[in-house]
Amino acid sequence: MANRNDQDGDDGVTQVDVDALEKCPQVLDGLKSYIEQKLIPSMAKLHVSQTEKQGDHAVNEVVFGGFDGGHEVGAKHEAYYQAVLASYRDIAKSLQDAADGTRHIVEKYKTAEERNRASAADIERIYAAGGTSVGTGGSSTSTADPAGAYN
């Protein structure tokens, strides 16, 4: 988005590619949607509840084929599951914040660019009209139109 271009004689001036910056929120929104619509729902396939029933017995009940320490393994699984789920939600929130922030930056930057273009256009119009205020021997001349612009 922003780059320092010392090699082109810009003396370290940072330039912003607004067109590229405008595309970022769409990409961030796409990543957020993927997390919310694909990854988070797919987590249900990995979840093994420690309180629900499986078959005719409680999940935390040791039955034939069960093993000592199974409760601890289940608790670790639940903790890891919840950590990954929380992480996905945090990432989705951060992506949303980044997209919103980038939109805000683009809007402000475009507004500033438009103001700069307008100012440059006014200056060009002034010079083209020949109404520059040039001092000659201590006197200068300039006139303003009804809108307040000099011409």
N, C-alpha and C positions, 0 to 999 in steps of 0.2 A: 504494500500500500504506500508507505512512505519510504523514500530512499535518499541516501546522500549520494550526490553525484559530483565528487571532487574532481574527477578526471575531465569533465566537460568544461572546466573553467568557471563553474558556478560558485566556487569558494565555499563549499560546504552547505549550500542552500538546500534545505529539505523540500522535496517536491512530493505532492500527494496525487496519486492517480484516483480521482474521484469515481471514474467509471468502474474501476476494479473494486473500490471500496463499497460501491453501491451493490455489488453482487454478493458481498459477504453475508448480509443478513439472510438472504435466501438459502445459502449453503448452511449456515448455522441453524436455520429453521428446519431444514431437511434432516440434519443430524439429530436435532431434538425430537422430531417426529419419529424417526427410526427408533430412537431409544424408547419413547413413550408408546409407540404402536407395535413394535416388534420385540424388543429386548425385555421390557418389563412384563408384558403378557406371557412371554415364553418362560419366564422364571417359575410360573406355576407348575411346570413340568418337573422342576427340580425340588419343589417343596415337599417335605415329608413332615406332616403335622405331628407334634408330640402329644396332642390331646384328642385327636379324632380316632375313630375306629377304623381298623383295616380288617376286612372280613368280619369275624364274629368276636374279635377281641380288641381291647384298647391298644394303641400303638406302643405305649410305654409298659405294657404287660409282657413279662418274659414268658414265652410259650415254647413249645417244642421247636428246636432249631434256633432259639434265641441264645444270646451269650451275655456273660457278665460284662459290664462296661458298656452295654448297648445304649443305656440311657445317656451316658456321657458322650458317646459318639453322636447320638441324636441331638443332644444339646449343642455340641460343636457345629453340627450341620446347620441347625437353626440359627445360630449366631452368625455363621458365615453367610447364610442365605440372606438374613436381615441386613448384614453389612453391605452385600452386593446390591441389594434392592435399594437401600438408602443411597449408596454411591451413584446408582443410575439416576435416581431422582435428583440428587445434588448436581450431577453433570447436566441433566436436562434443564434445571433452573439456571445454571451458569451459562449454558448456551443461549437461553432466552434473554438473560441479562446482557450478554455480549451482543446479541442481535439488536436488541432495543437500543443499547448504547451506540452501536455503529450507525443505526438509522438516524439517531439524534445528531451524531457527528456529521454525517453526510448532509443532513438538512441544514445545519449551521454552516458547513463549509460551502455548500452551493449558494446559500444566501450571501455569504461574504464574497464568493466569486462573482455573483451577479452584481453586487454593489461595486466591486472593483471594475467589472466590465463597463458598468454604467458610468463610473467616474472616468475611465479611460475614454469612453465615447464622448463624454462632455468635453474633455480636454482636447480631443481631436477636432471636435466641432468648433471649439473656440479658436484653435489655431487655423483651421480651414477658413473661418470667417475673417481672419486677419484682425481680430479685435484684441490681440494680446496687449497686455499692459507693458509697454517697453519704455523705459526711461530714456529721454534724450535731452541732455542739457538740463536735468533737474525737473523736467515735466513728463507726465505720462498721460496716456489716453486709454480709456476703456469705457464701454457702455454696457448696460444690463438690459435684457429684454424683460417683458412683463412677468415672466416666470422666475426671474431672479438670476438667470444664467447670463454670463457675460458673452457678448459676441462682437 
